[in-house]
């Protein structure tokens, strides 16, 4: 199996899409900020050839880092033996992920039950991937058996301790569970997530249909990773390999979106809106006078969109101001930060009604995508509560929004839960029978968005 090797470090660019025009005394400014990093992908460089060092002053490029550290957390609770194919698929998937590790990558495997047990290499340390350690890790995985409970917080704390021993810029976890977090309190899991936030990123997967969506998505949200369902255990190997490829495709970690606003202005919210909806508003850390940083995690060769909403002081016709300055920054060990790129959000007051009533297409698109995610979650909650009329209305609105935005993937998932009578009008009927897998897939993927065409 091929092992993934990073090519280059990314260069960042920031583009701002907005309608800057406000009516007299208008105060709310919306903008979509597209952040793109290029040159940090995984293909095209022979393994073992170091990435070139680039000039950090030339367009936001960064010096090459020493590599990545990864901890794989595998659910080994008793339920993984029902059916036995789950445990076997988990062993094979983890072995496949280990096989993709390029030489020099630090890694470890943790077995998760009501406690966390180091499977490889043990001793509170990480192994360094090479032909020998990959083989040893796969041998250790063959001996994994199922038994015990589930306490996800303990797995995350164990991963954090292991990753803390690595001198690597990219610190990543991959977590697999098949059951509910029944052997620790929700508060204990929340404390573990708070302790790990900002220290490493983590992708979380639920296998089968006996786990809780909010627990798996909660892990991914807090640790700036991805969440998904693997309903059929036979799909685990492909999913784990893809997750490892994505993790090892990252070239720089801990990038922050910094928002500066002028005196009298305030940030109403900052949300990632593509490739998935994630509210970052409450994660702000102060970064100097009238500036705050919002975490974005690790970056490779990719593009993401953010919705920024700023409330500015009211002003009269003809006045203009800088409503916000949006920057990408990388925190430095000395407490400073390395600027990567920036964009400007403007506010212009006018009495031209056609200008002030025009909604920017990017803003309109992602406002609809955020509403789509809310409508799906509300509809599924109402369906579970037995409120068929309420569920029909909300899921019908979701079908309508998916059609308008061109979100074909979400539309297909909705069609497994409702019979669509008229997508444009949002007319639907609840299906009499819906499989757990179809319902959980829709709920887990409800925040995934489709990019707007610019």
C-alpha positions as CSV (number, residue, x, y, z in Angstrom):
1,X,0.0,0.0,0.0
2,X,1.3,3.5,-0.8
3,X,2.5,5.7,1.9
4,X,1.7,9.4,1.8
5,X,4.4,12.0,1.8
6,X,3.8,15.8,2.0
7,X,5.0,17.9,-0.9
8,X,5.4,21.6,0.1
9,X,4.2,24.0,2.6
10,X,1.1,26.0,1.8
11,X,0.7,29.6,0.8
12,X,-2.4,31.4,2.1
13,X,-4.7,33.8,0.3
14,X,-7.8,35.6,1.6
15,X,-10.7,36.8,-0.5
16,X,-13.7,38.8,0.9
17,X,-17.1,38.7,-0.7
18,X,-19.7,41.2,0.5
19,X,-22.2,43.9,-0.3
20,X,-20.6,46.8,1.6
21,X,-23.6,49.2,1.2
22,X,-25.8,50.0,4.2
23,X,-28.8,52.3,4.4
24,X,-28.6,55.3,6.7
25,X,-28.1,54.2,10.3
26,X,-27.6,50.6,9.1
27,X,-25.3,48.7,11.4
28,X,-24.9,45.0,10.4
29,X,-22.2,44.0,7.9
30,X,-21.9,40.4,6.5
31,X,-19.1,39.0,4.6
32,X,-17.9,35.6,3.3
33,X,-14.2,35.1,3.7
34,X,-12.6,32.5,1.5
35,X,-9.3,31.2,2.8
36,X,-7.2,29.1,0.4
37,X,-3.9,27.3,1.0
38,X,-2.0,26.0,-2.0
39,X,1.2,23.9,-2.3
40,X,0.6,21.8,0.8
41,X,-0.8,18.7,-0.7
42,X,0.3,15.0,-0.5
43,X,1.0,14.1,-4.1
44,X,3.9,14.5,-6.4
45,X,7.1,14.3,-4.3
46,X,9.0,11.0,-3.8
47,X,8.9,9.8,-0.2
48,X,12.0,10.7,1.7
49,X,12.7,13.9,-0.2
50,X,12.3,16.9,2.3
51,X,9.9,19.7,1.4
52,X,11.7,22.8,0.3
53,X,12.1,25.7,2.7
54,X,10.4,28.8,1.4
55,X,10.6,32.5,2.3
56,X,7.9,33.3,4.9
57,X,7.9,36.9,3.7
58,X,6.9,36.0,0.1
59,X,3.1,35.7,0.0
60,X,2.5,33.9,3.2
61,X,4.6,30.8,2.7
62,X,5.9,29.0,5.7
63,X,9.1,27.1,6.5
64,X,8.9,23.4,6.3
65,X,8.1,21.5,9.6
66,X,9.6,18.3,10.9
67,X,6.4,16.2,10.2
68,X,3.4,14.7,11.9
69,X,2.4,12.7,15.0
70,X,-0.8,10.5,14.9
71,X,-2.5,8.5,17.6
72,X,-5.2,6.0,16.5
73,X,-7.9,5.3,19.2
74,X,-9.7,2.0,18.5
75,X,-12.9,1.1,20.4
76,X,-12.4,-2.4,22.0
77,X,-15.5,-2.4,24.2
78,X,-17.5,-5.5,24.4
79,X,-20.1,-4.4,21.9
80,X,-17.4,-4.5,19.2
81,X,-17.9,-8.3,19.2
82,X,-21.6,-7.9,18.1
83,X,-21.2,-8.8,15.3
84,X,-17.7,-10.1,15.4
85,X,-17.1,-8.5,12.0
86,X,-16.8,-5.1,13.6
87,X,-13.7,-5.9,15.7
88,X,-12.1,-7.7,12.7
89,X,-12.8,-4.7,10.5
90,X,-11.5,-2.3,13.1
91,X,-8.2,-4.3,13.3
92,X,-7.8,-4.4,9.6
93,X,-8.7,-0.7,9.1
94,X,-6.2,0.4,11.8
95,X,-3.5,-1.8,10.2
96,X,-4.3,-0.3,6.8
97,X,-3.9,3.2,8.3
98,X,-0.6,2.3,9.9
99,X,0.7,0.9,6.6
100,X,0.1,4.3,5.0
101,X,2.4,6.1,7.5
102,X,5.5,7.5,5.8
103,X,8.9,6.9,7.4
104,X,9.6,9.3,10.2
105,X,6.0,9.9,11.3
106,X,5.5,9.5,15.0
107,X,2.5,7.3,15.9
108,X,0.8,5.1,18.5
109,X,-2.2,2.9,18.8
110,X,-4.6,3.1,21.8
111,X,-7.3,0.5,22.7
112,X,-10.3,2.2,24.2
113,X,-12.7,0.7,26.7
114,X,-13.7,2.1,30.1
115,X,-10.0,2.8,30.3
116,X,-7.4,3.6,27.7
117,X,-4.7,1.0,27.0
118,X,-1.6,1.6,24.9
119,X,-1.3,-1.1,22.3
120,X,1.8,0.0,20.5
121,X,4.5,1.0,21.2
122,X,3.6,1.3,24.9
123,X,5.7,2.9,27.7
124,X,4.0,6.4,27.3
125,X,5.8,7.1,24.1
126,X,5.4,7.3,20.3
127,X,7.0,5.0,17.7
128,X,8.7,6.4,14.6
129,X,7.3,4.8,11.5
130,X,9.6,2.6,9.4
131,X,9.4,-0.9,8.0
132,X,10.1,-2.5,11.4
133,X,7.7,-0.4,13.5
134,X,4.8,-0.7,11.0
135,X,5.2,-4.4,11.1
136,X,5.3,-4.6,14.9
137,X,2.2,-2.3,15.2
138,X,0.2,-4.6,12.8
139,X,1.3,-7.6,14.8
140,X,0.1,-5.9,18.0
141,X,-3.3,-5.1,16.3
142,X,-3.9,-8.8,15.5
143,X,-4.0,-9.5,19.2
144,X,-6.8,-6.9,19.9
145,X,-10.0,-8.4,21.5
146,X,-13.2,-6.8,22.6
147,X,-14.3,-6.5,26.2
148,X,-15.2,-3.7,28.7
149,X,-17.1,-0.5,28.5
150,X,-16.8,2.9,26.8
151,X,-15.2,6.1,28.2
152,X,-14.1,8.3,25.3
153,X,-12.7,11.0,27.4
154,X,-10.1,8.7,28.8
155,X,-9.0,7.8,25.3
156,X,-8.6,11.4,24.3
157,X,-6.6,12.2,27.4
158,X,-4.3,9.2,26.7
159,X,-3.8,10.5,23.1
160,X,-3.0,14.0,24.3
161,X,-0.3,12.6,26.7
162,X,1.3,10.7,23.9
163,X,1.1,13.5,21.3
164,X,2.6,15.9,23.9
165,X,5.9,13.9,23.7
166,X,6.2,14.6,20.0
167,X,8.1,17.6,18.5
168,X,5.9,17.7,15.5
169,X,3.8,20.6,14.2
170,X,0.9,18.4,13.1
171,X,-0.7,16.5,16.0
172,X,-3.7,14.4,15.0
173,X,-6.0,11.8,16.4
174,X,-8.3,9.3,14.7
175,X,-11.0,7.9,16.9
176,X,-13.4,5.0,16.2
177,X,-16.3,4.0,18.4
178,X,-19.3,1.8,18.0
179,X,-21.3,2.5,21.2
180,X,-22.5,5.1,23.6
181,X,-20.2,6.8,26.1
182,X,-21.8,5.0,29.0
183,X,-18.9,4.6,31.4
184,X,-18.2,8.3,32.1
185,X,-20.4,11.3,32.6
186,X,-21.1,13.8,29.9
187,X,-19.3,16.3,32.1
188,X,-16.2,14.2,32.2
189,X,-16.2,13.9,28.4
190,X,-16.6,17.7,28.1
191,X,-13.7,18.3,30.5
192,X,-11.5,16.0,28.4
193,X,-12.5,17.8,25.2
194,X,-11.8,21.2,26.8
195,X,-8.4,19.9,28.0
196,X,-7.5,18.6,24.5
197,X,-8.9,21.5,22.4
198,X,-6.1,23.4,20.7
199,X,-3.5,20.7,21.5
200,X,-4.4,18.3,18.6
201,X,-7.0,17.8,16.0
202,X,-9.2,14.7,15.8
203,X,-11.4,12.9,13.3
204,X,-14.1,10.7,14.8
205,X,-16.1,7.9,13.3
206,X,-19.1,5.9,14.4
207,X,-19.3,2.3,13.1
208,X,-22.7,0.6,13.0
209,X,-25.7,2.3,14.4
210,X,-25.5,1.9,18.2
211,X,-23.6,5.1,19.0
212,X,-24.8,8.6,19.7
213,X,-24.4,11.2,16.9
214,X,-24.0,14.1,19.2
215,X,-21.1,12.4,21.0
216,X,-19.1,11.6,17.8
217,X,-19.8,15.0,16.2
218,X,-19.1,16.7,19.5
219,X,-15.6,15.2,19.6
220,X,-14.9,16.3,16.0
221,X,-16.3,19.8,16.6
222,X,-14.3,20.5,19.7
223,X,-11.1,19.2,18.2
224,X,-11.6,20.7,14.7
225,X,-11.8,17.4,12.9
226,X,-14.3,15.6,10.8
227,X,-17.2,13.3,11.9
228,X,-18.9,10.6,9.9
229,X,-20.8,7.3,10.0
230,X,-19.5,4.0,8.7
231,X,-22.7,2.0,8.8
232,X,-21.1,-1.1,7.3
233,X,-17.8,-2.2,9.0
234,X,-16.5,-3.4,5.7
235,X,-16.0,0.3,4.7
236,X,-13.7,1.0,7.6
237,X,-10.4,0.3,5.9
238,X,-11.1,2.7,3.0
239,X,-12.3,5.4,5.4
240,X,-9.3,5.0,7.7
241,X,-6.9,5.2,4.8
242,X,-8.6,8.3,3.5
243,X,-8.5,10.0,7.0
244,X,-4.8,9.2,7.3
245,X,-4.1,10.6,3.9
246,X,-6.0,13.8,4.8
247,X,-4.1,14.1,8.2
248,X,-0.7,13.6,6.6
249,X,-1.6,16.1,3.9
250,X,-1.6,18.9,6.4
251,X,1.5,21.1,6.3
252,X,0.9,23.7,9.1
253,X,-1.1,23.6,12.3
254,X,-2.6,26.0,14.7
255,X,-3.5,28.7,12.1
256,X,-5.8,31.3,13.5
257,X,-8.4,33.6,11.8
258,X,-7.7,37.0,13.4
259,X,-10.4,39.6,13.3
260,X,-9.7,43.3,14.1
261,X,-12.6,45.7,14.5
262,X,-12.6,49.5,15.0
263,X,-13.7,51.3,18.1
264,X,-17.4,50.9,18.6
265,X,-17.8,47.8,16.5
266,X,-18.4,44.3,17.8
267,X,-18.2,40.8,16.2
268,X,-21.6,39.2,16.2
269,X,-20.4,35.9,15.0
270,X,-17.7,34.0,13.1
271,X,-18.7,30.7,11.5
272,X,-16.9,28.3,9.2
273,X,-19.5,27.6,6.5
274,X,-17.6,25.3,4.1
275,X,-16.8,22.5,3.8
276,X,-19.1,22.2,6.9
277,X,-20.9,24.5,9.3
278,X,-19.0,25.1,12.5
279,X,-19.6,28.1,14.8
280,X,-16.3,29.5,16.1
281,X,-17.8,32.5,17.8
282,X,-17.3,31.2,21.4
283,X,-13.8,30.1,20.8
284,X,-12.3,33.6,20.5
285,X,-9.1,34.4,22.3
286,X,-8.0,38.0,22.7
287,X,-5.1,39.0,20.6
288,X,-4.5,42.6,21.4
289,X,-6.6,45.8,21.3
290,X,-9.8,45.1,19.4
291,X,-8.4,41.9,17.9
292,X,-9.4,38.3,18.5
293,X,-8.2,34.9,17.2
294,X,-10.5,32.1,16.1
295,X,-9.0,28.6,15.7
296,X,-9.0,26.9,12.3
297,X,-6.8,23.9,13.0
298,X,-4.4,22.3,10.5
299,X,-4.1,23.2,6.8
300,X,-2.9,21.4,3.7
301,X,-3.9,22.1,0.1
302,X,-7.5,23.2,0.5
303,X,-10.0,26.1,0.7
304,X,-12.6,27.0,3.3
305,X,-15.2,29.6,3.7
306,X,-16.1,31.7,6.8
307,X,-19.1,33.9,7.5
308,X,-18.2,37.0,9.4
309,X,-20.9,39.3,10.8
310,X,-19.8,42.6,12.4
311,X,-22.0,45.3,14.0
312,X,-20.7,48.8,13.3
313,X,-21.6,52.2,14.8
314,X,-24.5,53.8,12.8
315,X,-23.4,56.5,10.4
316,X,-24.9,58.9,7.8
317,X,-25.1,58.8,4.0
318,X,-21.8,59.2,2.3
319,X,-19.7,57.9,5.2
320,X,-17.4,54.9,4.8
321,X,-15.3,52.8,7.3
322,X,-13.2,49.7,7.6
323,X,-15.6,47.3,9.4
324,X,-13.1,44.6,10.0
325,X,-9.6,43.4,9.0
326,X,-9.5,39.6,8.6
327,X,-6.0,38.0,8.8
328,X,-4.6,34.5,8.8
329,X,-1.8,34.2,11.5
330,X,0.4,31.5,12.9
331,X,1.3,31.8,16.6
332,X,5.0,31.8,17.3
333,X,6.9,30.4,20.3
334,X,7.9,33.8,21.4
335,X,4.3,34.9,21.8
336,X,4.2,36.8,18.6
337,X,2.4,35.7,15.4
338,X,3.4,35.3,11.7
339,X,1.0,37.0,9.3
340,X,0.0,34.8,6.4
341,X,-2.6,36.9,4.5
342,X,-5.4,39.3,5.0
343,X,-8.6,40.8,3.6
344,X,-10.7,43.9,4.4
345,X,-14.4,44.1,5.2
346,X,-15.9,47.6,4.4
347,X,-19.0,49.5,5.3
348,X,-20.4,52.3,3.0
349,X,-23.6,54.2,3.8
350,X,-25.8,55.2,0.9
351,X,-29.3,56.3,0.1
352,X,-29.3,54.1,-3.1
353,X,-32.0,51.6,-2.2
354,X,-31.0,49.2,-5.0
355,X,-27.5,49.0,-3.6
356,X,-28.5,48.5,0.0
357,X,-31.1,45.8,-0.7
358,X,-28.9,43.7,-2.9
359,X,-27.8,40.5,-1.0
360,X,-24.3,39.3,-1.9
361,X,-24.7,35.8,-3.6
362,X,-22.1,34.2,-1.4
363,X,-23.7,35.5,1.8
364,X,-27.1,34.4,0.7
365,X,-25.9,31.0,-0.3
366,X,-24.2,30.2,3.1
367,X,-27.0,31.8,5.1
368,X,-29.2,29.2,3.4
369,X,-26.8,26.4,4.1
370,X,-26.7,27.2,7.8
371,X,-30.5,27.2,7.8
372,X,-30.5,23.9,6.0
373,X,-28.3,22.3,8.8
374,X,-30.6,23.7,11.5
375,X,-33.8,22.5,9.7
376,X,-32.5,19.0,9.4
377,X,-31.5,18.8,13.0
378,X,-34.8,20.3,14.2
379,X,-36.8,18.0,11.9
380,X,-35.1,14.9,13.1
381,X,-35.5,15.9,16.7
382,X,-39.3,16.5,16.2
383,X,-39.6,13.2,14.4
384,X,-38.0,11.4,17.4
385,X,-40.3,13.2,19.7
386,X,-43.4,12.0,17.7
387,X,-44.3,15.5,16.3
388,X,-45.0,14.4,12.8
389,X,-46.5,17.7,11.6
390,X,-43.5,19.7,13.0
391,X,-41.0,17.2,11.6
392,X,-42.7,17.3,8.1
393,X,-42.6,21.1,8.1
394,X,-38.9,21.4,9.0
395,X,-37.7,18.5,6.8
396,X,-39.8,20.0,4.0
397,X,-38.0,23.3,4.4
398,X,-34.7,21.4,4.4
399,X,-35.6,19.7,1.1
400,X,-36.4,23.2,-0.3
401,X,-33.1,24.7,0.8
402,X,-31.1,21.7,-0.5
403,X,-32.8,22.1,-3.9
404,X,-32.2,25.9,-4.1
405,X,-28.5,25.6,-3.1
406,X,-27.8,22.7,-5.3
407,X,-26.7,20.5,-2.4
408,X,-27.4,17.2,-4.2
409,X,-25.7,15.0,-1.5
410,X,-27.9,16.3,1.3
411,X,-31.0,16.1,-1.0
412,X,-30.3,12.4,-1.5
413,X,-29.9,11.8,2.2
414,X,-33.2,13.6,2.9
415,X,-35.0,11.5,0.3
416,X,-34.2,8.4,2.4
417,X,-36.2,10.0,5.3
418,X,-39.0,11.7,3.5
419,X,-40.9,11.2,0.2
420,X,-40.4,14.4,-1.8
421,X,-43.6,15.6,-3.5
422,X,-42.4,19.0,-4.6
423,X,-38.8,20.0,-3.8
424,X,-39.2,23.6,-4.9
425,X,-42.2,24.1,-2.6
426,X,-40.8,22.0,0.2
427,X,-43.7,19.6,0.1
428,X,-42.8,16.2,1.6
429,X,-44.3,13.2,3.5
430,X,-42.5,11.4,6.3
431,X,-41.5,7.9,5.3
432,X,-43.3,5.2,7.4
433,X,-40.1,3.3,7.8
434,X,-36.6,4.7,8.0
435,X,-33.5,2.6,8.9
436,X,-31.3,3.7,11.8
437,X,-28.4,4.0,9.4
438,X,-30.2,6.4,7.0
439,X,-31.4,8.6,9.9
440,X,-28.0,8.7,11.5
441,X,-26.2,9.4,8.2
442,X,-28.5,12.4,7.6
443,X,-27.9,13.7,11.1
444,X,-24.2,13.2,11.1
445,X,-23.7,14.8,7.7
446,X,-26.3,17.6,8.1
447,X,-23.6,20.3,8.6
448,X,-21.8,19.4,5.4
449,X,-22.2,22.2,2.8
450,X,-21.8,22.7,-0.9
451,X,-19.4,25.4,-2.1
452,X,-20.9,28.5,-3.8
453,X,-19.9,29.1,-7.4
454,X,-17.9,32.3,-7.4
